[in-house]
Amino acid sequence: MTKCKRWTKKEIEFLKNNCKNVLYRDIAKMLGRTKSGVNRRAYLLNLDGKKVMWTNKEVDFLKNNCGVMSYKDIAKKLGRTSNSVNHKAFRLNLVGIVDWTKEEIEFLKKNYKTMLYRDVAKRLGKTYKSVAMKTSRLNLRSNKMNLKTGYSSWNKNKTKGSDERLRKVGKKSSKTKKRRYKEGKIKLSGCAKLSKEDPSWQSGENHPNWLNGISFEPYSPEFNKKLKEQIKKRDNYRCQLCGDFIPKFVSQKRRLDVHHIDYNKKNNNPNNLISLCHFCNNSVNKNREDWTNYFQNKIGG
């Protein structure tokens, strides 16, 4: 990954003195930088760059050839960008060569739920972007497979317990939220706001999952390292809920725990013990009867 080249005082002075007379692309060539880099620096310095106004000849050429030539060809002829030509045509209410016919719009409405944008584009001889823009303008809800590049999302059917990337994203977002809260850029709401005002509002007996303090009961001496290792070895060091493979201790949040299926800490029968990762072990504290039946059927089967 290349590091950004810092702007020197001479370069900043040169930009300030020439931004109104010289185009950004020419300034970029003179300074050995990219056009986007010069544009960004000028924006940060609140500078107004030189604007290339449209002449009457260019406007007439655009009006005469808008329905015959594509925006790219017109841009090449006029020495402009295709975006510039597109915006000018939109302001002049001109209909370009890429306009949609009624038959094409009807085909899109009939097939946008079952076909991908790329397949519709091939059928109609259009681009992927053109099809995507048209569906949004018609307020059509597209197929979920059309997200971004036309494929399903990367985090589909994945959890924080089974995917390392999801864990990293979650940690990064939580750190960012904490930092933004300290800086006063965001405000707490809902449960977070209540817990900040009164930390005991959902702790101990006030918690909906409170079961007369069962979690504070000590484990029996039989529940030792040897027994835990036997259960983990039996389950091939794999979480029996998400399938994550954890052969060794990694961290407090990423480790393999041994769970009591009936939530009785004194019942250390091997048929009552099962291997779960730390994330899944915390998640099964809710709906205990359902989880007990689920794991008993799994061990029995």
PAVO-993401 format. One record per residue (C-alpha): residue number from 1; x, y, z. Coordinates in steps of 0.5 Angstrom, whole numbers, always signed. Example, Ala and Ser with C-alpha at 12.3 -4.5 7.8 and 13.67 -1.06 7.14 Angstrom:
<nr:1; c1:+25; c2:-9; c3:+16>;
<nr:2; c1:+27; c2:-2; c3:+14>;
end
This chain:
<nr:1; c1:+0; c2:+0; c3:+0>;
<nr:2; c1:+3; c2:+7; c3:-2>;
<nr:3; c1:+3; c2:+12; c3:+2>;
<nr:4; c1:+0; c2:+19; c3:+1>;
<nr:5; c1:+5; c2:+24; c3:-2>;
<nr:6; c1:+5; c2:+31; c3:+3>;
<nr:7; c1:+4; c2:+37; c3:+0>;
<nr:8; c1:+9; c2:+42; c3:+1>;
<nr:9; c1:+8; c2:+50; c3:+2>;
<nr:10; c1:+11; c2:+51; c3:-5>;
<nr:11; c1:+6; c2:+47; c3:-8>;
<nr:12; c1:+0; c2:+50; c3:-4>;
<nr:13; c1:+2; c2:+57; c3:-6>;
<nr:14; c1:+3; c2:+55; c3:-13>;
<nr:15; c1:-4; c2:+52; c3:-13>;
<nr:16; c1:-7; c2:+58; c3:-9>;
<nr:17; c1:-4; c2:+63; c3:-15>;
<nr:18; c1:-6; c2:+59; c3:-21>;
<nr:19; c1:-13; c2:+55; c3:-19>;
<nr:20; c1:-17; c2:+61; c3:-22>;
<nr:21; c1:-13; c2:+61; c3:-29>;
<nr:22; c1:-10; c2:+54; c3:-30>;
<nr:23; c1:-15; c2:+48; c3:-30>;
<nr:24; c1:-14; c2:+42; c3:-25>;
<nr:25; c1:-11; c2:+37; c3:-30>;
<nr:26; c1:-6; c2:+42; c3:-32>;
<nr:27; c1:-4; c2:+44; c3:-25>;
<nr:28; c1:-3; c2:+36; c3:-23>;
<nr:29; c1:+1; c2:+35; c3:-29>;
<nr:30; c1:+6; c2:+41; c3:-27>;
<nr:31; c1:+6; c2:+38; c3:-20>;
<nr:32; c1:+7; c2:+31; c3:-21>;
<nr:33; c1:+0; c2:+29; c3:-18>;
<nr:34; c1:-7; c2:+26; c3:-20>;
<nr:35; c1:-13; c2:+31; c3:-22>;
<nr:36; c1:-17; c2:+28; c3:-16>;
<nr:37; c1:-11; c2:+30; c3:-11>;
<nr:38; c1:-11; c2:+37; c3:-13>;
<nr:39; c1:-18; c2:+37; c3:-13>;
<nr:40; c1:-19; c2:+35; c3:-6>;
<nr:41; c1:-13; c2:+40; c3:-4>;
<nr:42; c1:-17; c2:+46; c3:-7>;
<nr:43; c1:-23; c2:+43; c3:-4>;
<nr:44; c1:-20; c2:+43; c3:+3>;
<nr:45; c1:-17; c2:+50; c3:+2>;
<nr:46; c1:-24; c2:+53; c3:+0>;
<nr:47; c1:-21; c2:+55; c3:-7>;
<nr:48; c1:-25; c2:+56; c3:-13>;
<nr:49; c1:-22; c2:+53; c3:-19>;
<nr:50; c1:-22; c2:+55; c3:-27>;
<nr:51; c1:-29; c2:+53; c3:-30>;
<nr:52; c1:-29; c2:+51; c3:-37>;
<nr:53; c1:-36; c2:+54; c3:-40>;
<nr:54; c1:-40; c2:+51; c3:-46>;
<nr:55; c1:-39; c2:+56; c3:-52>;
<nr:56; c1:-45; c2:+57; c3:-57>;
<nr:57; c1:-42; c2:+52; c3:-62>;
<nr:58; c1:-41; c2:+46; c3:-57>;
<nr:59; c1:-48; c2:+47; c3:-55>;
<nr:60; c1:-51; c2:+47; c3:-62>;
<nr:61; c1:-46; c2:+41; c3:-63>;
<nr:62; c1:-49; c2:+37; c3:-57>;
<nr:63; c1:-56; c2:+39; c3:-59>;
<nr:64; c1:-55; c2:+37; c3:-67>;
<nr:65; c1:-52; c2:+30; c3:-65>;
<nr:66; c1:-55; c2:+28; c3:-58>;
<nr:67; c1:-60; c2:+23; c3:-61>;
<nr:68; c1:-55; c2:+20; c3:-66>;
<nr:69; c1:-48; c2:+20; c3:-63>;
<nr:70; c1:-47; c2:+17; c3:-56>;
<nr:71; c1:-44; c2:+21; c3:-50>;
<nr:72; c1:-37; c2:+18; c3:-50>;
<nr:73; c1:-36; c2:+20; c3:-58>;
<nr:74; c1:-39; c2:+27; c3:-57>;
<nr:75; c1:-34; c2:+28; c3:-51>;
<nr:76; c1:-28; c2:+26; c3:-55>;
<nr:77; c1:-30; c2:+31; c3:-61>;
<nr:78; c1:-31; c2:+37; c3:-56>;
<nr:79; c1:-25; c2:+35; c3:-51>;
<nr:80; c1:-29; c2:+34; c3:-45>;
<nr:81; c1:-31; c2:+28; c3:-41>;
<nr:82; c1:-37; c2:+24; c3:-42>;
<nr:83; c1:-40; c2:+26; c3:-35>;
<nr:84; c1:-40; c2:+33; c3:-37>;
<nr:85; c1:-43; c2:+32; c3:-43>;
<nr:86; c1:-49; c2:+28; c3:-40>;
<nr:87; c1:-50; c2:+33; c3:-34>;
<nr:88; c1:-51; c2:+39; c3:-40>;
<nr:89; c1:-55; c2:+34; c3:-44>;
<nr:90; c1:-60; c2:+33; c3:-38>;
<nr:91; c1:-60; c2:+41; c3:-36>;
<nr:92; c1:-62; c2:+42; c3:-43>;
<nr:93; c1:-67; c2:+37; c3:-43>;
<nr:94; c1:-64; c2:+33; c3:-49>;
<nr:95; c1:-66; c2:+25; c3:-50>;
<nr:96; c1:-60; c2:+22; c3:-52>;
<nr:97; c1:-58; c2:+15; c3:-56>;
<nr:98; c1:-59; c2:+11; c3:-50>;
<nr:99; c1:-66; c2:+13; c3:-48>;
<nr:100; c1:-71; c2:+7; c3:-46>;
<nr:101; c1:-76; c2:+5; c3:-51>;
<nr:102; c1:-83; c2:+2; c3:-48>;
<nr:103; c1:-82; c2:-5; c3:-50>;
<nr:104; c1:-75; c2:-5; c3:-46>;
<nr:105; c1:-78; c2:-2; c3:-40>;
<nr:106; c1:-84; c2:-7; c3:-40>;
<nr:107; c1:-79; c2:-13; c3:-41>;
<nr:108; c1:-75; c2:-10; c3:-35>;
<nr:109; c1:-81; c2:-9; c3:-31>;
<nr:110; c1:-83; c2:-17; c3:-32>;
<nr:111; c1:-76; c2:-20; c3:-31>;
<nr:112; c1:-73; c2:-15; c3:-26>;
<nr:113; c1:-75; c2:-20; c3:-20>;
<nr:114; c1:-72; c2:-26; c3:-23>;
<nr:115; c1:-66; c2:-24; c3:-28>;
<nr:116; c1:-60; c2:-21; c3:-26>;
<nr:117; c1:-58; c2:-14; c3:-28>;
<nr:118; c1:-52; c2:-17; c3:-32>;
<nr:119; c1:-57; c2:-22; c3:-36>;
<nr:120; c1:-62; c2:-16; c3:-37>;
<nr:121; c1:-57; c2:-12; c3:-40>;
<nr:122; c1:-54; c2:-17; c3:-45>;
<nr:123; c1:-61; c2:-18; c3:-47>;
<nr:124; c1:-63; c2:-11; c3:-48>;
<nr:125; c1:-56; c2:-9; c3:-51>;
<nr:126; c1:-55; c2:-4; c3:-45>;
<nr:127; c1:-50; c2:-3; c3:-39>;
<nr:128; c1:-50; c2:-6; c3:-32>;
<nr:129; c1:-50; c2:+1; c3:-29>;
<nr:130; c1:-56; c2:+3; c3:-34>;
<nr:131; c1:-60; c2:-2; c3:-32>;
<nr:132; c1:-59; c2:-1; c3:-25>;
<nr:133; c1:-60; c2:+6; c3:-25>;
<nr:134; c1:-67; c2:+5; c3:-29>;
<nr:135; c1:-70; c2:+0; c3:-24>;
<nr:136; c1:-68; c2:+5; c3:-18>;
<nr:137; c1:-72; c2:+11; c3:-22>;
<nr:138; c1:-78; c2:+6; c3:-23>;
<nr:139; c1:-78; c2:+5; c3:-16>;
<nr:140; c1:-77; c2:-3; c3:-17>;
<nr:141; c1:-75; c2:-7; c3:-12>;
<nr:142; c1:-69; c2:-11; c3:-15>;
<nr:143; c1:-67; c2:-18; c3:-14>;
<nr:144; c1:-62; c2:-19; c3:-8>;
<nr:145; c1:-57; c2:-22; c3:-12>;
<nr:146; c1:-56; c2:-16; c3:-16>;
<nr:147; c1:-52; c2:-13; c3:-10>;
<nr:148; c1:-46; c2:-9; c3:-12>;
<nr:149; c1:-43; c2:-14; c3:-17>;
<nr:150; c1:-49; c2:-18; c3:-18>;
<nr:151; c1:-47; c2:-23; c3:-13>;
<nr:152; c1:-49; c2:-25; c3:-6>;
<nr:153; c1:-47; c2:-21; c3:+0>;
<nr:154; c1:-40; c2:-24; c3:+3>;
<nr:155; c1:-43; c2:-25; c3:+10>;
<nr:156; c1:-49; c2:-29; c3:+8>;
<nr:157; c1:-50; c2:-35; c3:+13>;
<nr:158; c1:-44; c2:-33; c3:+17>;
<nr:159; c1:-44; c2:-31; c3:+25>;
<nr:160; c1:-39; c2:-28; c3:+29>;
<nr:161; c1:-37; c2:-34; c3:+32>;
<nr:162; c1:-36; c2:-38; c3:+25>;
<nr:163; c1:-32; c2:-32; c3:+21>;
<nr:164; c1:-26; c2:-28; c3:+23>;
<nr:165; c1:-28; c2:-23; c3:+19>;
<nr:166; c1:-34; c2:-21; c3:+22>;
<nr:167; c1:-31; c2:-21; c3:+29>;
<nr:168; c1:-26; c2:-16; c3:+26>;
<nr:169; c1:-32; c2:-12; c3:+23>;
<nr:170; c1:-36; c2:-12; c3:+30>;
<nr:171; c1:-30; c2:-10; c3:+34>;
<nr:172; c1:-28; c2:-4; c3:+29>;
<nr:173; c1:-35; c2:-1; c3:+29>;
<nr:174; c1:-36; c2:-2; c3:+37>;
<nr:175; c1:-29; c2:+2; c3:+38>;
<nr:176; c1:-31; c2:+7; c3:+33>;
<nr:177; c1:-38; c2:+8; c3:+36>;
<nr:178; c1:-35; c2:+9; c3:+43>;
<nr:179; c1:-30; c2:+14; c3:+40>;
<nr:180; c1:-35; c2:+18; c3:+37>;
<nr:181; c1:-39; c2:+18; c3:+43>;
<nr:182; c1:-34; c2:+21; c3:+48>;
<nr:183; c1:-33; c2:+26; c3:+42>;
<nr:184; c1:-40; c2:+28; c3:+43>;
<nr:185; c1:-41; c2:+27; c3:+36>;
<nr:186; c1:-47; c2:+21; c3:+37>;
<nr:187; c1:-52; c2:+20; c3:+43>;
<nr:188; c1:-54; c2:+14; c3:+46>;
<nr:189; c1:-61; c2:+11; c3:+45>;
<nr:190; c1:-65; c2:+5; c3:+48>;
<nr:191; c1:-62; c2:+0; c3:+52>;
<nr:192; c1:-55; c2:+4; c3:+52>;
<nr:193; c1:-58; c2:+10; c3:+54>;
<nr:194; c1:-62; c2:+7; c3:+60>;
<nr:195; c1:-55; c2:+3; c3:+62>;
<nr:196; c1:-51; c2:+9; c3:+62>;
<nr:197; c1:-56; c2:+13; c3:+66>;
<nr:198; c1:-58; c2:+7; c3:+71>;
<nr:199; c1:-52; c2:+1; c3:+71>;
<nr:200; c1:-57; c2:-3; c3:+75>;
<nr:201; c1:-63; c2:-3; c3:+71>;
<nr:202; c1:-62; c2:-10; c3:+68>;
<nr:203; c1:-57; c2:-13; c3:+72>;
<nr:204; c1:-58; c2:-18; c3:+78>;
<nr:205; c1:-66; c2:-20; c3:+79>;
<nr:206; c1:-68; c2:-14; c3:+74>;
<nr:207; c1:-65; c2:-18; c3:+68>;
<nr:208; c1:-71; c2:-22; c3:+64>;
<nr:209; c1:-66; c2:-28; c3:+64>;
<nr:210; c1:-65; c2:-28; c3:+72>;
<nr:211; c1:-66; c2:-35; c3:+75>;
<nr:212; c1:-65; c2:-34; c3:+82>;
<nr:213; c1:-57; c2:-34; c3:+82>;
<nr:214; c1:-56; c2:-40; c3:+79>;
<nr:215; c1:-50; c2:-38; c3:+75>;
<nr:216; c1:-46; c2:-36; c3:+81>;
<nr:217; c1:-47; c2:-43; c3:+84>;
<nr:218; c1:-40; c2:-46; c3:+84>;
<nr:219; c1:-38; c2:-52; c3:+79>;
<nr:220; c1:-37; c2:-59; c3:+82>;
<nr:221; c1:-29; c2:-62; c3:+83>;
<nr:222; c1:-31; c2:-67; c3:+78>;
<nr:223; c1:-31; c2:-61; c3:+73>;
<nr:224; c1:-24; c2:-61; c3:+72>;
<nr:225; c1:-19; c2:-60; c3:+66>;
<nr:226; c1:-18; c2:-67; c3:+64>;
<nr:227; c1:-26; c2:-68; c3:+64>;
<nr:228; c1:-26; c2:-62; c3:+59>;
<nr:229; c1:-21; c2:-64; c3:+55>;
<nr:230; c1:-24; c2:-71; c3:+54>;
<nr:231; c1:-31; c2:-67; c3:+52>;
<nr:232; c1:-27; c2:-63; c3:+47>;
<nr:233; c1:-23; c2:-69; c3:+44>;
<nr:234; c1:-29; c2:-72; c3:+43>;
<nr:235; c1:-32; c2:-67; c3:+39>;
<nr:236; c1:-26; c2:-66; c3:+35>;
<nr:237; c1:-25; c2:-59; c3:+38>;
<nr:238; c1:-30; c2:-56; c3:+34>;
<nr:239; c1:-36; c2:-52; c3:+36>;
<nr:240; c1:-42; c2:-56; c3:+36>;
<nr:241; c1:-47; c2:-50; c3:+34>;
<nr:242; c1:-43; c2:-46; c3:+29>;
<nr:243; c1:-38; c2:-51; c3:+27>;
<nr:244; c1:-32; c2:-47; c3:+29>;
<nr:245; c1:-25; c2:-50; c3:+30>;
<nr:246; c1:-21; c2:-48; c3:+36>;
<nr:247; c1:-16; c2:-53; c3:+37>;
<nr:248; c1:-12; c2:-49; c3:+42>;
<nr:249; c1:-14; c2:-43; c3:+47>;
<nr:250; c1:-13; c2:-36; c3:+43>;
<nr:251; c1:-16; c2:-31; c3:+47>;
<nr:252; c1:-22; c2:-30; c3:+52>;
<nr:253; c1:-27; c2:-28; c3:+47>;
<nr:254; c1:-24; c2:-34; c3:+42>;
<nr:255; c1:-24; c2:-40; c3:+46>;
<nr:256; c1:-27; c2:-47; c3:+46>;
<nr:257; c1:-32; c2:-48; c3:+53>;
<nr:258; c1:-35; c2:-54; c3:+55>;
<nr:259; c1:-43; c2:-53; c3:+56>;
<nr:260; c1:-48; c2:-56; c3:+61>;
<nr:261; c1:-54; c2:-58; c3:+57>;
<nr:262; c1:-59; c2:-58; c3:+62>;
<nr:263; c1:-55; c2:-52; c3:+66>;
<nr:264; c1:-54; c2:-56; c3:+72>;
<nr:265; c1:-47; c2:-55; c3:+74>;
<nr:266; c1:-47; c2:-61; c3:+78>;
<nr:267; c1:-49; c2:-66; c3:+73>;
<nr:268; c1:-42; c2:-68; c3:+70>;
<nr:269; c1:-45; c2:-74; c3:+66>;
<nr:270; c1:-41; c2:-74; c3:+59>;
<nr:271; c1:-48; c2:-74; c3:+55>;
<nr:272; c1:-50; c2:-68; c3:+59>;
<nr:273; c1:-43; c2:-64; c3:+56>;
<nr:274; c1:-42; c2:-61; c3:+50>;
<nr:275; c1:-37; c2:-56; c3:+46>;
<nr:276; c1:-39; c2:-49; c3:+45>;
<nr:277; c1:-35; c2:-43; c3:+43>;
<nr:278; c1:-35; c2:-37; c3:+48>;
<nr:279; c1:-40; c2:-33; c3:+43>;
<nr:280; c1:-45; c2:-39; c3:+42>;
<nr:281; c1:-44; c2:-41; c3:+50>;
<nr:282; c1:-46; c2:-34; c3:+51>;
<nr:283; c1:-52; c2:-34; c3:+46>;
<nr:284; c1:-55; c2:-40; c3:+49>;
<nr:285; c1:-57; c2:-37; c3:+56>;
<nr:286; c1:-63; c2:-35; c3:+53>;
<nr:287; c1:-69; c2:-40; c3:+51>;
<nr:288; c1:-66; c2:-45; c3:+56>;
<nr:289; c1:-71; c2:-51; c3:+55>;
<nr:290; c1:-71; c2:-50; c3:+47>;
<nr:291; c1:-63; c2:-51; c3:+47>;
<nr:292; c1:-63; c2:-56; c3:+52>;
<nr:293; c1:-68; c2:-60; c3:+48>;
<nr:294; c1:-64; c2:-59; c3:+42>;
<nr:295; c1:-57; c2:-61; c3:+45>;
<nr:296; c1:-60; c2:-67; c3:+48>;
<nr:297; c1:-63; c2:-69; c3:+41>;
<nr:298; c1:-56; c2:-68; c3:+38>;
<nr:299; c1:-52; c2:-72; c3:+43>;
<nr:300; c1:-57; c2:-77; c3:+43>;
<nr:301; c1:-57; c2:-78; c3:+35>;
end
